[in-house]
Amino acid sequence: MGFQNTTREEWVSARKLLLEKEKEYTKAGDALAEQRRQLPHVKVDEPYSFHGPNGPLTLADLFEGRKQLIIYHFMLGPDQKEGCVGCSFVADNVPVYLQHLHSRDTTFAMVSRAPLEQIEAFKKRMGWTMPWYSSFGSDFNYHFHATNDESVAPVMSNWEDKESLEQKGKLFFTRGEQSGLSVFIIGPRGGVYHTYSGYERGVEGLLVTNQLLDLTAQGRQDQLPHGIKALGWLLHDRYNGE
């Protein structure tokens, strides 16, 4: 409605109507989260290998002794010198202090296909502290649709195959590095199980910045007046005047 000569009483009345819709949205989100938890678990039998600052690791090692593992698939390939701007925006929204997740027996980490030295250099530049591992030389990215190369594995992006993606003009998603997240759990008799993966807007829950902007009158400001697309996010060390 914008700037209008509205009384406080009129504003409260409008706010109460919106509150009812917010409550419906929250309850629907709770129900969806419960359905997500009911997804079947698939055992991971492939012996994936990773590289961290202290040497080679298995997927089970990435749990750091906890029950659950959330992996963010960060778009940084072997031929890229700096990370994807969108993935970097996600990383900026990850809590600095992961102890709250740890208190719930859950570990968070990022994985990219770039060699570890590239990851470490960009991580230092951005000032991030979360665990970030290299899957270079492993099929992990391909099997969890974080890298698409049909010579290695069938193309899949957000559960759409190559033909469907091409028909919709989503050629970007048919090749190269992709973003997303995957969640794993240790089974009651050991072994790693895959419980969930999400891609595209399925990772928006990580973006606290957007959730805060959604509370404001101007919103996310992705569109300028007259439908003009606004400037996207930048790597945080490229903003001026701050």
Secondary structure, DSSP 8 states (H G I E B T S, - for coil): --S----HHHHHHHHHHHHHHHHHHHHHHHHHHHHHHTS--EE--S--EEEETTEEEETGGGGTT-SEEEEEE----TT-SS--HHHHHHHHHS-S-THHHHTTTEEEEEEESS-HHHHHHHHHHHT--S-EEE-TTSSHHHHTTSEE-TTTS--EETTEEHHHHHHTT-GGGGSEE--EEEEEEE-TTS-EEEEEEE-GGGGGGG-HHHHHHTTSTTTT--B-GGG-B------GGG-S--
